[in-house]
Each structure stands twice: as C-alpha cells, then as structure tokens.
Amino acid sequence: MTDNSANLNLPYIQQSQAQKHVTHNEAIRKLDSLVQLSVITADQTTPPGAPEDGDRYLLPAGVTGVWAGHATELATYEDNLWIFYPPRKGWLAWVEDQDLHFSFNGTDWVTTGGSSAYQNLDFVGIQATADTTNRLTVAAEATLLTHGGAGHQVKINKAADTDTASLLFQTNWSGRAEMGTTGDDNFHIKVSDDGSTYHESMVADGTTGKVSFPSGVEGLVPTEFGDAPLVNTAYIASQRPGLVTNATGLLGSSYNYPASFTFDASTSPDLPASFRFDGYYGGKVFMDEPIPIDPNLVYRLESYLKQESQPGDWSAYTNGEKHRQYMGLAFYDADELEIQNKHHMRHRHGGTDSLTTLAAPLTPGDTAVQVVDTSGWNETDSNVDERGLIIFGYQGSNGRRHDFYSRLVEYDLFDLGQVNKTTHVVTLNQAFPVSLGNPDDPNGTWPAGTPLANCSSTGALRYTFYTVLYVPELDKWYRTANHIGGVDRSGTNDKENFPPGTSYVRPFWLPNFTNRSGGYAGHPDTGAGHSVWFTGVSVRRETLSAQERVLSGSTSGKIDIRVPSTNFATGSVSLINPNQEITET
C-alpha cells in the first residue's frame, strides 16, 4: 500500500502508526484547500502583506518572495505558512476577481467559463454544426431577439459599398429571395425560382430615397383595365385638350416627341415649351404614343411651327432660306399594327370598283380565280401593285373580320391580259399562295361569296396636318389647322377620311424636308444648324361638323365632310370643305 492517494496526494494512516491524528489532520487540510477550489486571483505575483488563514491564489509566471519557484501552483495560507500544491491536469478553480472558471491543461491555467469566456469564439453551433462560413448556426423552430429595456436593432455591416449586406431566404439550401444592400448602397429586393437567376423587384435609391420597380408591378388596378403603365396627374393634364400627351411641353421634357427634337422652353407661342429640330432632313419621324380615336367622328388637327431666319444672301432661291415642311398621320388598327395604303386600297378600271366576291371556292395552289364580276379589274396598268389580290377575310386578335380592311394582300399575282372580262376568271401567273389562305379552314380554302378585289396602292403619305408648307415669314409663330373624319370605304385612300380599321393614329413630320447637304429641288443648303420649332400638336373632336357618304361615282364609299368656318366681321359660322389653314399667332 502506498503512503498517499493517487489523485489529491492525501496521506494515508499507516498500520500501527503513532499520532494518527497528525496524518488525518494533514489530509483534512489538503481537502480543505483543494476541494471546491476557489481562489482570490490568478494574476498576483507578490504575496499579500497580511493574508488571512485559508486565502488561496493561483500563481502566475514571475512570482516573487516566498512564492518564487511555484508558478502555476496553488498557494494556500495555513497556520501562518504558505503551503503550495502542484496542480494536476483537469483541475478546476473559480477565480473570484475575474468571475471565471479556470482549468489546468497540464501546462497552464486557462479560462473555461464565465461571461468573458464567450468572447472571440471561432464558432457557435446551437443544435447544429457551425463552419467557417456560417460561424453562428442555429437549428430551431424560431429565433427570438428582444429588447433589453427599450428598442432593439439587428445590424448587418459590410466593409465597402461594393460588398453585400443582406438577408437571404432559401429553400432546401437554394436562394429564393434576398433583400439588402447588394453591390452598392441602394436597398434591393430580388427573387429567384432556381437560386441562380434573380429578378429585381424593388430598388430604393440610397441618395434620393426614390423607389423603382425594375420588373414592373401588377395588381394596382383591376385586370380589366389592361396592362398599360400607370400615369400621374401631370401626364393626364398634359393630354388636354387635344389627346396628344405633352403636346405643349407641360411635362418639362421632350417626352412623346421624336428623339431628333430638342425640348426648348425658351421659345414658344405662349405655351410651356416647344420642340426644336436642327439642320438637315433625315427622314420621317414619329411621336412615340399612338392616339386612340373614333374614326366615325371628325377631328380638327392643329399644331404650331416657326422657322428661324439664316444670315446670308438667299435671293437666288424662290423661297429664300425657307424650307418645305410636312406633317401627317400614320394609322393603326386595334392591335397597333400600321395600316398601309395597300391594306385597304382597291383598283378601279374606268372608275368602276374592282370589289366583288368569289364565284367558286379558292384554295392555295389554285391557278385561277373565279369571281362574280371583273369589270373593275386591271387590264392596262403594268405596276405590280395593281396586279394582285386583296381578300377581305382578315381577322385581328379580337376576332373581328373587317369589310374594307385586310392584311391579306399580295402583289404581282397575274399579268396584263390574264383578266377575262367575259368569263370573269383571273388566271394567276403562279399558284395561289398559302399566305393568303383562309386561317379558319384546314386547307386554307375561301368559300364562294368571300369578298375580294384587285389590290392597289400608292406610295403617298397622308399629310393630314399640312403638306408643302412654307411659313409666310421667318422668325414668327404660326398655327396650322386641318380636318379628318369618317371611315373611307371607297378604296381610294381619300385624304379627308380615316382608313378602314383605324383605331389609333400617330402624328409624324418630315422636318426641314428640303434642307439637304448641297441643296435640294431649288432650295439652298442652309446648314446643319438651321432650326424649325414645333409645338401644340392637337387631335381634337370637331363637334360642329357634318358628314355624308358618297353613294355613287368614282369615289363612292368615301365620306364628304363639312367643318365650321367663322366670320368675325359678320359673326357668322358656315360649313365648308376642309382645307389646310395657317394663321399667325
């Protein structure tokens, strides 16, 4: 049997030992020092001047005095003496002045608990395993963060504005939604259905606070209102009184005007602003927005324009430095497809309309067309656009089939001499094309009775506002006016009427048409800085108008219109044929 215990080195009482109480008391003293170990401090290197019996210290490196040579040991003051106990690996001690547990690892005493023991930890996993990326990992039904007496903030900090500070929401460890300052200092909300491609839903600008919706918004208005963008009151006000958005520059920008026009608030005919075009003619330019209209009504078309003078001697030119200006309308159907002349024009032979119907079915691949009457069909004009077919069976996306408008048109389908005015058979120079087939029939067959005509077309644009216009004087504002109304069923493309099928119109210009590099058609080259201004475009219903359809003659089917004309001197109003007007403002 050994003399001391294996762990605490307590002395055993030996057989036949005299004064057994000495050994027993020594063991009790050791137990009193070592069991439930609590020390005053673990940092003091100098023995205290007036220690009390039972005081205990963990001795750090560098101890002096009677403690010298006992670093890492437990020093206990007992019976006016310092007793030293070398620790063993795994011993625990409570250090009172630090409010911490320390343990001996075989070499040093290290902290093992207490409030500061949880500072600068590498990982914390609560019912889950943390890693180098997710250093705090929690697996639970919920995580509660509550106040400590007032409010509470959750802070996500990043090093630079190009870094990311965000909350990421996942499904099966794959990202589905994220919000935060991702890549800049704006606040972003974005979503994904695969964790790879994200769609940005909202961005709040960090500088201005303004919110944008890059992917658009839904549900703000009933679906029955359509999917057009929302507008504000300024936008609505800018359409008054003549249907044209921002016609007078009320929005403070060049919105709705062609990109080649410059917003100019410094020049206008007592309107908010005008829109300047500089220099050489560069082709036809349009307003951005189509204008919804009722083609059965009559509209007054108004606008303002001014051309500046140019220094120089222009006396050799009939119109000096003035340039020819054109302004008209383009026409669109309910699907906002442009209606070209070929989509409604019909050939007339000797004033007789070629509109007729099929006398027998017509199928793609056929080489002859049997019609009821060919008396109005072409037998003299060699132009390809006068030697084709237009079939009035076109249907728009709304299912409506138009009587006098069709996109089923094909040129150069027969040659001169292939129209038999006796048998009323048109022999084709090629097989009847599939592109003209009946979409409602699996074979593309048009039944007898289907209306069709010998097609026709002209390249002329519809200059409904004004054509070949020179301002009377330079550097002055002028107002122009003209009219259009009623649906043209004549197939002649009458300039006073809307083409059949029209649901929208869009104004266009040919600005500075005759200003071209090197001169053009008796007009000088007045340079790339020669300006003309436009504003106040209006398409407004003319309520004091009258209409009457022409029932016979070479223009049968068109609408004759009369529009009011006022006489200031007599105070009278009369109805006249529409004509192009220009008056100084």
C-alpha positions in Angstrom: 0.0 0.0 0.0 1.3 3.5 -0.9 1.6 6.3 1.5 -0.5 8.8 -0.4 -3.7 8.8 -2.6 -3.3 8.7 -6.4 -5.1 12.0 -7.3 -5.0 14.5 -4.4 -1.9 13.0 -2.9 -3.6 12.8 0.5 -1.6 11.0 3.2 -2.8 7.6 4.4 -2.8 6.5 8.0 -0.4 3.6 8.3 -0.8 0.4 10.4 0.4 0.8 13.9 1.2 4.5 13.2 1.6 6.6 16.3 -0.1 10.1 16.4 -2.6 9.1 13.7 -4.3 12.4 14.2 -1.4 14.2 12.5 -1.8 12.3 9.3 -5.6 12.6 9.4 -5.4 16.4 10.0 -2.9 16.9 7.2 -5.3 15.1 4.8 -8.2 17.2 6.0 -6.1 20.3 5.4 -5.4 19.3 1.9 -9.0 18.5 1.2 -10.0 21.9 2.6 -7.6 23.6 0.2 -8.3 21.6 -2.9 -12.0 20.5 -2.9 -14.5 23.1 -4.3 -11.4 25.1 -5.2 -12.0 28.9 -5.3 -9.1 31.4 -5.4 -8.8 35.2 -4.8 -6.9 35.8 -8.0 -4.7 34.3 -10.7 -2.8 37.4 -11.6 -0.9 38.4 -8.4 2.8 37.9 -8.4 3.7 39.3 -4.9 2.5 37.6 -1.7 0.0 39.8 0.2 1.3 41.6 3.3 -1.5 40.5 5.7 -3.0 37.2 4.4 -5.8 35.5 6.3 -5.9 31.9 7.1 -7.4 29.9 4.2 -6.6 32.5 1.5 -5.8 30.8 -1.8 -4.1 32.0 -5.0 -3.2 30.6 -8.4 0.3 31.7 -9.0 1.2 33.1 -12.4 4.6 33.3 -14.0 7.1 35.8 -12.4 6.0 35.3 -8.8 8.4 36.6 -6.1 9.2 36.3 -2.4 8.1 33.1 -0.7 6.1 32.3 -3.8 9.2 32.3 -6.1 9.7 29.0 -7.9 6.0 28.0 -7.5 4.5 29.3 -10.7 1.2 27.6 -11.8 0.9 26.1 -8.3 -1.9 26.7 -5.8 -0.7 28.8 -2.8 -2.8 28.4 0.5 -2.1 30.3 3.7 -2.5 27.9 6.6 -1.3 28.3 10.2 0.8 31.3 9.3 2.6 29.5 6.5 2.2 29.4 2.7 1.5 25.8 1.5 2.0 25.0 -2.2 0.1 22.4 -4.1 1.3 21.5 -7.7 -1.9 21.1 -9.9 -2.8 18.1 -12.0 -4.3 18.1 -15.5 -8.0 18.7 -15.4 -8.2 20.6 -12.1 -10.8 23.3 -11.9 -10.7 26.6 -10.0 -13.0 29.5 -9.6 -11.1 32.8 -9.9 -13.1 35.3 -7.9 -11.8 38.6 -9.2 -12.4 37.6 -12.8 -15.7 35.7 -12.2 -14.4 32.8 -14.3 -13.6 29.2 -14.1 -10.0 28.2 -15.0 -8.8 24.7 -15.7 -5.2 23.3 -15.7 -4.3 21.8 -19.1 -1.1 20.2 -17.9 0.9 23.3 -18.6 -1.1 26.5 -17.8 -4.3 27.6 -16.2 -6.8 28.6 -18.9 -10.3 30.1 -18.8 -13.2 27.6 -19.2 -16.3 29.6 -18.4 -17.9 32.9 -17.2 -19.1 35.9 -19.2 -15.8 36.8 -21.0 -15.3 33.1 -21.9 -17.7 33.6 -24.8 -15.7 36.5 -26.4 -13.9 36.0 -29.7 -15.1 32.4 -30.2 -14.3 30.7 -33.5 -17.7 29.0 -33.9 -21.1 28.7 -32.1 -23.5 25.9 -33.1 -26.9 25.6 -31.4 -28.3 22.2 -32.2 -26.4 22.4 -35.5 -22.8 22.5 -36.7 -21.2 25.8 -37.4 -18.5 26.2 -40.0 -16.0 28.7 -41.4 -18.7 30.4 -43.5 -21.7 30.1 -41.1 -19.9 30.7 -37.8 -23.1 31.0 -35.9 -25.6 28.3 -36.8 -28.9 27.7 -35.1 -31.4 24.9 -35.7 -34.7 25.7 -34.1 -38.4 26.4 -34.7 -37.8 30.1 -34.1 -35.1 32.6 -33.0 -36.1 35.4 -30.7 -34.3 38.7 -30.4 -36.0 41.0 -27.9 -35.2 44.4 -26.3 -33.1 45.0 -23.3 -35.3 47.7 -21.9 -36.3 49.8 -24.9 -35.8 49.1 -28.6 -33.8 46.6 -30.5 -31.7 46.7 -33.7 -30.3 43.9 -35.9 -27.2 45.2 -37.6 -25.6 43.8 -40.8 -22.4 45.6 -41.6 -20.2 45.4 -44.7 -16.7 46.7 -45.4 -17.3 48.6 -48.6 -20.3 49.8 -50.7 -19.5 47.2 -53.4 -19.8 44.4 -50.9 -23.1 42.7 -49.8 -25.1 43.1 -46.6 -28.3 41.2 -46.9 -30.9 38.7 -45.7 -31.0 35.6 -47.9 -34.1 33.4 -47.8 -33.5 29.8 -49.0 -35.5 26.7 -50.0 -33.5 23.4 -49.5 -30.3 25.5 -49.2 -31.0 27.3 -52.6 -31.6 31.0 -52.6 -35.2 32.2 -53.4 -35.3 35.8 -52.1 -32.8 38.4 -50.9 -33.0 41.9 -49.6 -30.3 44.3 -48.6 -27.5 46.5 -50.0 -26.2 44.1 -52.6 -23.3 45.5 -54.5 -24.0 49.2 -53.7 -25.6 51.3 -51.1 -29.1 51.2 -52.6 -31.7 48.9 -50.9 -32.6 45.9 -53.2 -35.3 43.3 -53.0 -34.9 40.5 -55.5 -36.3 37.0 -56.0 -35.3 33.7 -57.8 -37.0 30.5 -58.7 -33.8 28.5 -59.1 -31.2 30.1 -56.9 -29.2 31.2 -59.9 -31.1 33.8 -61.9 -32.5 36.7 -59.8 -35.2 39.2 -60.8 -35.0 42.6 -59.1 -38.4 43.6 -57.7 -37.6 46.8 -56.0 -34.8 49.3 -55.6 -34.7 52.2 -53.1 -32.1 54.7 -54.1 -29.8 55.5 -51.2 -29.2 59.1 -52.3 -32.8 60.2 -53.1 -35.0 57.6 -51.4 -36.9 57.2 -54.6 -38.3 53.7 -55.2 -38.2 51.9 -58.6 -39.7 48.6 -59.7 -37.4 47.2 -62.4 -39.6 44.2 -63.1 -42.8 46.2 -63.2 -45.9 46.0 -60.9 -49.2 44.2 -61.1 -52.4 44.2 -59.1 -52.5 48.0 -58.6 -55.5 48.3 -60.9 -58.1 45.7 -62.0 -57.0 43.4 -64.8 -60.0 44.6 -66.8 -58.1 48.0 -67.2 -55.4 46.3 -69.3 -51.6 46.2 -68.8 -50.7 49.7 -69.8 -48.4 51.6 -67.3 -49.8 53.7 -64.5 -49.7 57.5 -65.1 -49.8 60.5 -62.8 -52.0 63.7 -62.9 -49.3 65.7 -64.7 -49.4 63.1 -67.5 -53.2 63.2 -67.8 -53.2 67.0 -67.7 -50.6 67.1 -70.5 -53.1 65.4 -72.8 -55.7 68.2 -72.6 -57.4 69.4 -74.7 -56.3 67.5 -77.8 -55.5 63.9 -76.9 -51.7 64.4 -77.5 -49.5 63.7 -74.5 -47.1 66.5 -73.7 -48.2 68.4 -76.8 -47.3 71.8 -75.3 -44.2 70.6 -73.2 -46.2 70.7 -70.0 -44.2 67.7 -68.6 -41.0 69.8 -68.9 -39.3 67.3 -71.2 -39.3 66.1 -74.8 -41.4 63.0 -73.9 -43.5 61.7 -76.8 -41.8 63.9 -79.4 -39.2 62.4 -81.8 -35.7 61.8 -80.4 -34.3 64.3 -83.0 -36.4 67.1 -81.4 -34.9 69.1 -78.5 -37.1 70.4 -75.7 -36.9 74.2 -75.7 -38.7 76.2 -73.0 -37.1 79.5 -74.2 -39.1 79.6 -77.4 -42.9 79.1 -77.7 -46.2 80.7 -78.8 -47.2 81.4 -75.1 -47.2 77.7 -74.4 -45.0 75.9 -71.8 -42.3 75.0 -74.4 -41.6 73.9 -77.9 -39.5 71.2 -79.6 -36.7 72.2 -81.9 -35.4 70.3 -85.0 -32.0 71.4 -86.2 -30.5 71.1 -89.7 -30.8 68.6 -92.4 -33.7 66.4 -93.3 -33.2 62.9 -92.0 -36.4 61.1 -92.8 -39.8 60.7 -91.3 -40.0 61.0 -87.5 -42.9 60.0 -85.3 -44.4 60.9 -82.0 -44.0 58.0 -79.5 -47.6 57.4 -78.3 -50.4 56.2 -80.5 -53.6 58.2 -80.0 -56.9 56.3 -79.7 -59.7 57.8 -81.8 -63.2 57.1 -83.1 -62.8 57.0 -86.9 -66.5 57.7 -87.3 -66.1 61.3 -85.9 -64.5 64.4 -87.4 -61.3 65.7 -85.8 -59.6 69.1 -86.0 -55.8 68.7 -86.4 -53.8 71.7 -85.1 -50.1 72.5 -84.5 -47.7 75.4 -84.2 -44.4 75.9 -86.0 -41.8 78.6 -86.5 -38.7 78.6 -88.8 -35.7 80.8 -88.0 -34.0 83.1 -90.5 -30.5 82.4 -91.6 -27.8 85.0 -92.3 -26.8 85.1 -95.9 -27.9 86.1 -99.4 -30.7 83.8 -100.4 -32.2 85.9 -103.2 -31.3 83.4 -105.9 -33.9 81.0 -104.4 -37.7 81.3 -104.9 -38.4 80.7 -101.2 -35.1 82.1 -99.8 -33.9 80.2 -96.8 -37.4 78.8 -96.0 -37.8 75.1 -96.2 -40.7 72.9 -97.0 -42.4 71.2 -94.1 -44.7 68.2 -94.0 -46.8 66.8 -91.1 -49.3 64.0 -91.2 -50.8 61.0 -89.5 -50.0 57.3 -89.6 -52.9 54.9 -88.9 -53.0 51.8 -86.7 -55.5 49.0 -86.1 -56.7 47.7 -82.7 -53.6 45.5 -82.5 -51.5 48.7 -83.1 -50.3 47.4 -86.5 -49.7 50.1 -89.0 -52.4 50.3 -91.7 -50.6 50.9 -95.0 -52.3 52.0 -98.2 -52.2 48.5 -99.7 -54.3 47.2 -96.8 -57.5 48.9 -98.0 -57.0 50.3 -101.5 -58.7 48.7 -104.5 -58.1 49.1 -108.2 -60.7 50.9 -110.2 -60.9 50.4 -114.0 -62.5 53.3 -115.8 -64.0 54.4 -112.5 -65.5 51.0 -111.8 -64.6 49.5 -108.4 -63.0 46.0 -108.5 -64.6 44.9 -105.3 -66.5 41.7 -105.9 -66.9 38.2 -104.4 -65.7 34.7 -105.2 -68.0 32.8 -107.6 -66.2 29.5 -106.7 -64.0 28.3 -103.8 -60.4 29.3 -103.8 -57.6 27.2 -102.3 -53.9 27.7 -102.0 -52.3 26.1 -105.1 -55.1 27.0 -107.5 -54.0 28.9 -110.6 -57.3 30.6 -111.5 -59.7 32.8 -109.5 -63.4 32.7 -110.4 -65.2 35.9 -109.4 -68.6 37.3 -109.9 -67.6 40.5 -111.8 -64.2 41.5 -113.2 -65.4 44.7 -114.9 -63.4 46.9 -112.4 -60.2 44.8 -112.6 -57.0 46.0 -114.1 -56.2 45.4 -117.8 -53.9 48.3 -118.6 -51.6 49.2 -115.6 -48.4 47.2 -115.5 -47.4 48.2 -112.0 -47.0 45.1 -109.8 -49.1 46.7 -107.0 -52.0 46.9 -109.5 -51.8 43.2 -110.4 -52.6 41.4 -107.2 -55.3 40.4 -104.8 -56.7 41.7 -101.5 -59.0 39.3 -99.7 -61.3 40.8 -97.1 -61.2 37.9 -94.6 -58.5 39.2 -92.2 -59.2 38.9 -88.5 -57.5 40.8 -85.8 -56.6 39.4 -82.4 -60.1 40.3 -81.1 -61.6 38.1 -83.8 -63.2 40.9 -85.8 -63.3 40.4 -89.5 -63.2 43.8 -91.4 -65.2 44.5 -94.5 -62.9 47.0 -96.1 -59.5 46.4 -94.3 -57.3 43.4 -94.8 -53.7 42.4 -94.3 -54.2 39.5 -96.8 -52.6 41.3 -99.7 -50.2 40.0 -102.4 -48.8 41.9 -105.5 -47.9 40.5 -108.9 -50.2 37.5 -109.0 -51.5 38.0 -112.5 -50.2 39.6 -115.7 -51.9 42.0 -118.1 -54.3 40.1 -120.4 -55.0 37.4 -117.7 -58.3 39.0 -116.6 -61.2 37.6 -118.7 -64.0 40.2 -118.6 -66.4 37.7 -120.2 -65.9 34.6 -118.1 -64.8 36.6 -115.1 -61.8 34.4 -114.5 -58.5 35.7 -113.4 -55.7 33.4 -114.5 -52.7 33.6 -112.0 -49.1 33.7 -113.0 -48.3 31.5 -110.0 -50.1 29.2 -107.6 -52.4 31.0 -105.2 -50.1 31.5 -102.2 -50.5 29.8 -98.8 -50.0 33.2 -97.2 -53.4 34.3 -98.5 -55.2 31.1 -97.3 -58.2 31.1 -95.1 -56.9 30.7 -91.5 -60.3 29.2 -90.4 -60.1 26.3 -92.9 -57.6 23.4 -92.6 -57.0 23.6 -96.3 -56.9 27.3 -96.4 -60.0 27.4 -98.7 -62.0 30.5 -99.1 -65.7 29.7 -99.9 -67.7 31.2 -102.6 -69.1 34.6 -101.6 -65.9 35.7 -100.0 -65.3 39.5 -100.8 -62.1 40.3 -102.6 -60.7 42.9 -105.0 -57.9 43.7 -107.4 -55.5 45.4 -105.0 -54.0 48.8 -105.5 -51.5 51.1 -103.6 -49.9 54.5 -103.8 -46.7 55.5 -102.0 -48.1 58.8 -100.9 -48.1 59.5 -97.1 -51.1 61.1 -95.5 -50.1 64.7 -94.8 -53.2 65.4 -92.9 -51.9 68.3 -90.9 -50.2 70.2 -93.7 -48.3 69.5 -96.9 -45.7 71.5 -98.9 -45.9 74.2 -96.2 -43.7 77.2 -96.1 -44.1 79.6 -93.2 -45.2 83.1 -94.6 -42.5 84.8 -92.6 -39.4 83.6 -90.8 -39.0 84.0 -87.0 -42.7 84.1 -86.4 -45.1 81.5 -84.9 -47.9 80.2 -87.0 -50.8 77.9 -86.1 -51.9 75.3 -88.6 -55.3 73.6 -88.9 -56.9 70.8 -90.9 -59.6 68.2 -90.6 -60.1 64.5 -91.0 -63.1 62.3 -90.2 -65.3 59.4 -91.2 -64.3 56.0 -92.5 -63.2 55.7 -96.2 -64.8 52.7 -97.8 -64.0 53.8 -101.3 -60.7 52.0 -101.6 -59.2 55.2 -103.0 -57.3 56.3 -99.8 -59.2 59.6 -99.6 -57.1 62.1 -97.7 -60.1 63.5 -95.8 -61.1 60.1 -94.2 -59.6 57.6 -91.9 -58.6 54.3 -93.5 -61.0 51.4 -92.5 -59.7 49.5 -89.5 -58.3 52.6 -87.8 -58.3 52.6 -84.0 -55.2 54.7 -83.4 -53.3 57.5 -85.1 -49.7 58.8 -84.6 -48.5 62.2 -85.9 -45.3 62.4 -87.9 -43.1 65.0 -89.5 -40.8 65.4 -92.5 -39.0 68.4 -90.9 -36.9 70.7 -93.0 -37.6 68.4 -95.9 -35.7 70.5 -98.5 -32.7 71.3 -96.3 -30.1 68.8 -97.6 -26.4 68.8 -98.0 -25.5 70.6 -101.2 -29.1 71.8 -101.7 -32.3 70.1 -103.0 -35.0 70.8 -105.6 -34.3 74.5 -105.9 -33.7 75.0 -102.2 -30.4 76.0 -100.7 -28.3 74.1 -98.2 -28.8 76.3 -95.1 -26.6 74.3 -92.8 -26.8 71.8 -90.0 -27.9 74.4 -87.5 -30.9 75.8 -89.3 -33.8 75.3 -86.8 -37.5 74.9 -87.0 -39.7 74.6 -83.9 -42.9 72.6 -83.4 -45.4 72.5 -80.5 -49.1 72.4 -79.6 -50.0 69.3 -81.6 -53.7 68.6 -81.2 -56.1 65.9 -82.4 -59.5 67.2 -81.1 -63.0 66.3 -82.0 -64.8 68.8 -84.2 -68.3 68.9 -82.8 -69.8 71.4 -85.3 -69.2 69.2 -88.3 -71.3 67.3 -90.8 -70.8 64.1 -92.8 -72.4 62.5 -95.8 -71.4 59.3 -97.5 -70.8 59.4 -101.3 -73.1 56.7 -102.8 -72.1 56.8 -106.5 -69.3 57.8 -108.9 -65.6 57.1 -108.8 -65.3 57.9 -105.1 -68.4 56.0 -103.9 -67.9 54.9 -100.3 -65.9 57.9 -99.1 -67.3 60.4 -96.6 -67.7 64.0 -97.6 -67.2 66.2 -94.5 -68.0 69.9 -93.8 -66.4 71.8 -91.0 -67.2 75.1 -89.4 -65.7 78.4 -90.6 -66.2 81.6 -88.6 -66.5 85.1 -90.0 -65.5 87.6 -87.3 -66.9 90.6 -89.2 -70.4 89.2 -89.7 -70.4 87.0 -86.6 -71.5 84.0 -88.7 -70.5 80.4 -88.8 -70.7 78.3 -92.0 -69.8 74.8 -93.0 -67.2 74.4 -95.7 -64.9 71.8 -97.2 -61.9 71.2 -95.0 -58.7 72.8 -96.2 -55.2 73.4 -94.9 -55.1 76.6 -92.8 -52.1 78.7 -91.5 -52.5 81.8 -89.3 -50.0 84.0 -87.5 -50.3 83.8 -83.7 
